[in-house]
Amino acid sequence: MSYLLYTLTTSVYKSYQIDLHIRDFEQENEQIAGENDQKSEDFQYYSSDRYIEKIAKQNLGLVNSGEEVIVIPSLKTPLDGIIGAGSANSDVDDDYEAQQLTNSQKWWIFFFDRS
């Protein structure tokens, strides 16, 4: 009798362990299927004519017939006079210095330092 009880409990435990493994694999399969769907969508987007046209316009400066390119010059901000004050550097150096400021420093200068 005890042997039957032992065999039954080990069988139930092994069945439980197998069910856990199956559940883990099913979850992993769902995750992988989701990743595959996302990668498939990404591939379709990156190989589409719309994306290729966007990159050609953005990086190569290409223009479709009938389109016009408008160049908007950068506007002077209160930062322009403050950052380059006291130096004879070029505009490129001023832009570099402006990039080195943190966002909070730029806002502080914009609101409180209007010299």
Z-matrix of the N, CA and C atoms (Angstrom, degrees):
N
C 1 1.425
C 2 1.526 1 111.62
N 3 1.310 2 117.19 1 -44.49
C 4 1.457 3 120.38 2 -179.82
C 5 1.527 4 110.79 3 -65.40
N 6 1.322 5 116.78 4 -33.16
C 7 1.466 6 119.64 5 177.77
C 8 1.521 7 110.25 6 -64.30
N 9 1.322 8 117.52 7 -41.80
C 10 1.453 9 121.32 8 178.30
C 11 1.523 10 111.09 9 -63.81
N 12 1.323 11 116.89 10 -40.71
C 13 1.452 12 121.16 11 178.05
C 14 1.522 13 110.27 12 -64.30
N 15 1.313 14 117.86 13 -43.46
C 16 1.471 15 122.35 14 177.79
C 17 1.526 16 110.76 15 -61.39
N 18 1.319 17 117.28 16 -46.05
C 19 1.461 18 122.22 17 -179.46
C 20 1.522 19 110.42 18 -63.47
N 21 1.320 20 117.01 19 -41.59
C 22 1.459 21 121.34 20 179.56
C 23 1.527 22 110.87 21 -64.12
N 24 1.324 23 118.39 22 -46.06
C 25 1.471 24 120.92 23 -178.48
C 26 1.526 25 111.32 24 -66.46
N 27 1.322 26 118.20 25 -41.02
C 28 1.472 27 119.20 26 177.77
C 29 1.518 28 110.71 27 -66.39
N 30 1.301 29 117.17 28 -36.96
C 31 1.464 30 120.74 29 177.84
C 32 1.529 31 110.86 30 -65.17
N 33 1.318 32 117.00 31 -43.43
C 34 1.463 33 121.05 32 178.31
C 35 1.522 34 110.15 33 -64.52
N 36 1.322 35 118.10 34 -41.64
C 37 1.466 36 122.01 35 179.92
C 38 1.525 37 110.80 36 -64.30
N 39 1.326 38 117.35 37 -43.81
C 40 1.469 39 120.63 38 178.32
C 41 1.528 40 110.69 39 -63.66
N 42 1.316 41 116.09 40 -39.04
C 43 1.465 42 120.34 41 177.83
C 44 1.531 43 110.12 42 -63.74
N 45 1.316 44 116.45 43 -41.39
C 46 1.459 45 121.54 44 177.74
C 47 1.528 46 110.83 45 -62.25
N 48 1.327 47 117.11 46 -45.05
C 49 1.466 48 121.49 47 178.83
C 50 1.535 49 110.85 48 -62.00
N 51 1.313 50 116.44 49 -41.02
C 52 1.466 51 120.52 50 179.18
C 53 1.532 52 109.93 51 -64.78
N 54 1.330 53 116.78 52 -41.34
C 55 1.466 54 120.48 53 177.80
C 56 1.531 55 111.10 54 -61.99
N 57 1.334 56 117.09 55 -39.17
C 58 1.470 57 120.38 56 177.01
C 59 1.527 58 111.00 57 -62.66
N 60 1.323 59 116.72 58 -44.06
C 61 1.469 60 120.44 59 179.37
C 62 1.529 61 110.52 60 -63.67
N 63 1.312 62 115.94 61 -41.54
C 64 1.472 63 119.78 62 179.56
C 65 1.530 64 109.88 63 -62.86
N 66 1.319 65 117.40 64 -43.55
C 67 1.456 66 121.37 65 179.58
C 68 1.532 67 110.84 66 -62.99
N 69 1.332 68 116.73 67 -42.47
C 70 1.467 69 120.44 68 178.00
C 71 1.528 70 111.27 69 -62.35
N 72 1.327 71 116.61 70 -43.56
C 73 1.462 72 120.28 71 179.88
C 74 1.523 73 111.64 72 -66.66
N 75 1.341 74 117.23 73 -36.60
C 76 1.465 75 119.64 74 177.43
C 77 1.521 76 111.09 75 -64.78
N 78 1.336 77 117.23 76 -41.30
C 79 1.465 78 120.48 77 177.32
C 80 1.530 79 110.77 78 -64.18
N 81 1.331 80 116.01 79 -42.52
C 82 1.460 81 120.02 80 178.64
C 83 1.532 82 110.73 81 -63.93
N 84 1.334 83 116.99 82 -39.38
C 85 1.464 84 120.91 83 177.72
C 86 1.524 85 111.21 84 -63.57
N 87 1.337 86 117.67 85 -40.85
C 88 1.461 87 120.98 86 177.67
C 89 1.522 88 110.92 87 -63.05
N 90 1.328 89 116.29 88 -41.50
C 91 1.467 90 120.81 89 179.02
C 92 1.528 91 110.35 90 -63.79
N 93 1.307 92 116.72 91 -45.78
C 94 1.464 93 121.10 92 179.93
C 95 1.531 94 110.45 93 -64.67
N 96 1.335 95 117.16 94 -38.71
C 97 1.466 96 120.19 95 177.76
C 98 1.527 97 110.49 96 -63.43
N 99 1.332 98 117.39 97 -40.02
C 100 1.465 99 121.06 98 176.33
C 101 1.516 100 112.06 99 -63.27
N 102 1.327 101 116.47 100 -42.74
C 103 1.468 102 120.32 101 177.72
C 104 1.528 103 110.76 102 -64.07
N 105 1.324 104 116.49 103 -40.36
C 106 1.468 105 120.23 104 178.24
C 107 1.520 106 111.02 105 -62.79
N 108 1.339 107 116.93 106 -42.59
C 109 1.461 108 120.23 107 177.93
C 110 1.527 109 110.74 108 -61.11
N 111 1.340 110 116.37 109 -43.96
C 112 1.467 111 120.55 110 180.00
C 113 1.521 112 110.67 111 -63.62
N 114 1.328 113 117.22 112 -43.29
C 115 1.463 114 120.52 113 179.95
C 116 1.525 115 111.18 114 -66.93
N 117 1.314 116 116.99 115 -34.27
C 118 1.457 117 120.48 116 176.82
C 119 1.528 118 110.67 117 -66.08
N 120 1.328 119 116.49 118 -43.58
C 121 1.463 120 120.47 119 176.71
C 122 1.521 121 111.02 120 -62.66
N 123 1.341 122 116.63 121 -43.11
C 124 1.467 123 120.45 122 177.76
C 125 1.520 124 111.08 123 -60.63
N 126 1.317 125 116.58 124 -43.53
C 127 1.468 126 120.39 125 179.77
C 128 1.519 127 110.68 126 -61.92
N 129 1.327 128 116.41 127 -44.26
C 130 1.463 129 119.63 128 179.40
C 131 1.521 130 110.96 129 -62.43
N 132 1.344 131 117.44 130 -39.85
C 133 1.464 132 120.23 131 179.47
C 134 1.525 133 110.95 132 -67.56
N 135 1.335 134 117.00 133 -48.06
C 136 1.462 135 120.32 134 -176.18
C 137 1.522 136 112.98 135 -69.89
N 138 1.325 137 117.63 136 -18.41
C 139 1.466 138 119.41 137 177.11
C 140 1.531 139 111.48 138 -101.15
N 141 1.325 140 117.47 139 4.71
C 142 1.467 141 120.64 140 -179.33
C 143 1.528 142 110.87 141 -79.42
N 144 1.309 143 115.15 142 157.11
C 145 1.468 144 120.86 143 178.20
C 146 1.519 145 111.19 144 -64.58
N 147 1.330 146 117.02 145 -34.21
C 148 1.464 147 121.03 146 -179.80
C 149 1.532 148 111.08 147 -61.19
N 150 1.329 149 117.50 148 -45.26
C 151 1.464 150 121.03 149 179.82
C 152 1.518 151 111.12 150 -68.27
N 153 1.329 152 116.87 151 -42.33
C 154 1.462 153 120.52 152 -179.73
C 155 1.523 154 109.96 153 -61.80
N 156 1.330 155 117.12 154 -41.61
C 157 1.465 156 121.22 155 178.25
C 158 1.529 157 110.49 156 -64.78
N 159 1.317 158 116.74 157 -41.46
C 160 1.466 159 120.67 158 179.73
C 161 1.524 160 110.84 159 -60.95
N 162 1.326 161 117.21 160 -46.62
C 163 1.458 162 121.17 161 -179.29
C 164 1.527 163 110.77 162 -66.78
N 165 1.326 164 117.18 163 -39.18
C 166 1.463 165 120.22 164 178.70
C 167 1.521 166 110.50 165 -62.74
N 168 1.320 167 117.36 166 -40.52
C 169 1.460 168 120.30 167 178.71
C 170 1.526 169 110.91 168 -70.32
N 171 1.309 170 116.30 169 -41.25
C 172 1.456 171 121.21 170 -174.96
C 173 1.525 172 112.04 171 -71.22
N 174 1.322 173 117.56 172 -46.83
C 175 1.464 174 120.75 173 -172.33
C 176 1.520 175 113.68 174 -97.46
N 177 1.317 176 117.41 175 -30.33
C 178 1.453 177 120.03 176 -174.90
C 179 1.518 178 113.09 177 -106.31
N 180 1.329 179 117.12 178 -7.34
C 181 1.453 180 120.92 179 178.41
C 182 1.520 181 113.50 180 71.11
N 183 1.302 182 118.19 181 23.21
C 184 1.458 183 120.78 182 179.97
C 185 1.524 184 110.42 183 -75.81
N 186 1.343 185 115.68 184 150.10
C 187 1.453 186 122.00 185 -178.03
C 188 1.517 187 108.44 186 -133.21
N 189 1.336 188 117.44 187 136.64
C 190 1.461 189 121.37 188 174.86
C 191 1.520 190 109.39 189 -73.13
N 192 1.313 191 116.03 190 157.02
C 193 1.454 192 118.96 191 178.10
C 194 1.525 193 108.80 192 -66.13
N 195 1.325 194 115.52 193 137.32
C 196 1.456 195 120.90 194 -177.96
C 197 1.514 196 113.63 195 91.14
N 198 1.321 197 118.68 196 -10.17
C 199 1.461 198 121.81 197 178.07
C 200 1.517 199 109.59 198 -94.03
N 201 1.307 200 115.89 199 151.47
C 202 1.450 201 121.68 200 175.80
C 203 1.518 202 108.64 201 -121.57
N 204 1.326 203 115.15 202 143.88
C 205 1.458 204 120.94 203 178.28
C 206 1.517 205 108.13 204 -98.09
N 207 1.307 206 115.87 205 129.78
C 208 1.458 207 121.26 206 178.17
C 209 1.520 208 107.46 207 -114.59
N 210 1.332 209 116.45 208 125.29
C 211 1.458 210 121.98 209 178.51
C 212 1.511 211 107.68 210 -103.55
N 213 1.325 212 116.13 211 120.84
C 214 1.461 213 121.47 212 179.98
C 215 1.523 214 107.73 213 -101.05
N 216 1.333 215 117.32 214 117.28
C 217 1.466 216 119.18 215 -179.58
C 218 1.529 217 110.16 216 -69.17
N 219 1.322 218 115.56 217 153.02
C 220 1.464 219 119.14 218 178.85
C 221 1.522 220 108.64 219 -69.78
N 222 1.308 221 115.67 220 140.97
C 223 1.457 222 121.57 221 -179.07
C 224 1.510 223 110.26 222 -87.73
N 225 1.315 224 116.29 223 149.50
C 226 1.457 225 120.65 224 175.88
C 227 1.523 226 108.30 225 -75.13
N 228 1.308 227 115.91 226 134.79
C 229 1.459 228 121.72 227 178.13
C 230 1.519 229 108.18 228 -119.23
N 231 1.311 230 118.12 229 168.50
C 232 1.469 231 119.20 230 176.11
C 233 1.525 232 112.41 231 -58.53
N 234 1.329 233 118.16 232 -21.51
C 235 1.457 234 120.84 233 179.08
C 236 1.524 235 111.95 234 -69.61
N 237 1.335 236 117.23 235 -28.54
C 238 1.450 237 120.48 236 -174.45
C 239 1.527 238 111.60 237 -61.27
N 240 1.310 239 117.92 238 -43.73
C 241 1.459 240 120.10 239 -178.47
C 242 1.508 241 112.94 240 -76.83
N 243 1.316 242 117.92 241 -27.64
C 244 1.467 243 121.44 242 -175.21
C 245 1.517 244 111.39 243 -82.76
N 246 1.286 245 117.29 244 -43.16
C 247 1.458 246 120.38 245 -174.62
C 248 1.519 247 111.22 246 -66.93
N 249 1.315 248 116.92 247 -41.22
C 250 1.463 249 119.65 248 -177.82
C 251 1.511 250 113.51 249 -91.09
N 252 1.337 251 118.51 250 6.81
C 253 1.457 252 121.42 251 -176.30
C 254 1.512 253 110.72 252 -63.30
N 255 1.333 254 114.80 253 131.25
C 256 1.460 255 120.17 254 175.33
C 257 1.504 256 114.01 255 81.83
N 258 1.315 257 119.53 256 5.54
C 259 1.455 258 120.25 257 179.23
C 260 1.507 259 108.89 258 -128.28
N 261 1.292 260 116.18 259 153.66
C 262 1.458 261 122.38 260 -179.34
C 263 1.511 262 110.20 261 -105.06
N 264 1.354 263 117.19 262 29.50
C 265 1.459 264 121.61 263 -178.98
C 266 1.512 265 110.53 264 -75.99
N 267 1.324 266 115.45 265 163.66
C 268 1.458 267 121.01 266 179.05
C 269 1.520 268 110.26 267 -78.46
N 270 1.352 269 115.93 268 173.95
C 271 1.463 270 121.09 269 178.32
C 272 1.519 271 111.39 270 -62.83
N 273 1.313 272 117.43 271 -31.37
C 274 1.460 273 120.81 272 179.42
C 275 1.520 274 110.19 273 -63.91
N 276 1.337 275 116.89 274 -41.72
C 277 1.457 276 120.18 275 178.11
C 278 1.526 277 110.95 276 -65.49
N 279 1.343 278 117.27 277 -37.97
C 280 1.463 279 120.44 278 178.08
C 281 1.521 280 110.86 279 -63.92
N 282 1.336 281 116.42 280 -41.86
C 283 1.461 282 119.96 281 178.00
C 284 1.526 283 110.57 282 -62.59
N 285 1.338 284 115.85 283 -39.85
C 286 1.460 285 119.85 284 179.42
C 287 1.526 286 110.03 285 -64.42
N 288 1.341 287 116.68 286 -42.71
C 289 1.464 288 120.18 287 179.49
C 290 1.529 289 110.35 288 -65.18
N 291 1.336 290 117.35 289 -37.79
C 292 1.465 291 120.36 290 179.10
C 293 1.520 292 110.52 291 -65.45
N 294 1.312 293 117.74 292 -33.80
C 295 1.453 294 120.78 293 178.94
C 296 1.524 295 111.42 294 -70.44
N 297 1.311 296 117.72 295 -23.96
C 298 1.461 297 120.87 296 -178.60
C 299 1.533 298 112.07 297 -77.63
N 300 1.337 299 117.63 298 -19.30
C 301 1.456 300 120.30 299 179.04
C 302 1.520 301 110.25 300 -74.19
N 303 1.321 302 115.72 301 147.25
C 304 1.457 303 119.08 302 174.93
C 305 1.519 304 108.83 303 -77.70
N 306 1.310 305 116.04 304 165.79
C 307 1.456 306 120.67 305 -178.76
C 308 1.528 307 110.78 306 -62.33
N 309 1.319 308 117.60 307 -41.09
C 310 1.465 309 120.07 308 -179.95
C 311 1.525 310 111.26 309 -65.66
N 312 1.335 311 118.06 310 -35.74
C 313 1.463 312 120.78 311 176.90
C 314 1.529 313 110.83 312 -65.18
N 315 1.322 314 117.42 313 -40.15
C 316 1.462 315 120.70 314 178.71
C 317 1.523 316 110.43 315 -64.02
N 318 1.345 317 117.79 316 -41.79
C 319 1.457 318 120.12 317 179.05
C 320 1.528 319 110.48 318 -66.17
N 321 1.319 320 116.99 319 -40.03
C 322 1.470 321 120.44 320 178.68
C 323 1.524 322 109.98 321 -59.33
N 324 1.326 323 117.09 322 -46.87
C 325 1.465 324 121.26 323 178.89
C 326 1.517 325 110.24 324 -63.61
N 327 1.308 326 117.59 325 -41.63
C 328 1.457 327 121.38 326 -178.20
C 329 1.528 328 111.35 327 -61.60
N 330 1.347 329 118.08 328 -43.46
C 331 1.450 330 120.75 329 -174.97
C 332 1.525 331 114.43 330 -88.00
N 333 1.334 332 118.20 331 -35.47
C 334 1.457 333 119.35 332 -168.26
C 335 1.524 334 115.25 333 -114.06
N 336 1.303 335 118.91 334 -19.04
C 337 1.459 336 120.34 335 -176.06
C 338 1.525 337 109.00 336 -112.67
N 339 1.298 338 116.77 337 81.01
C 340 1.471 339 122.68 338 -176.36
C 341 1.537 340 110.30 339 -104.25
N 342 1.316 341 116.49 340 54.82
C 343 1.465 342 117.90 341 179.95
C 344 1.505 343 112.05 342 -92.43
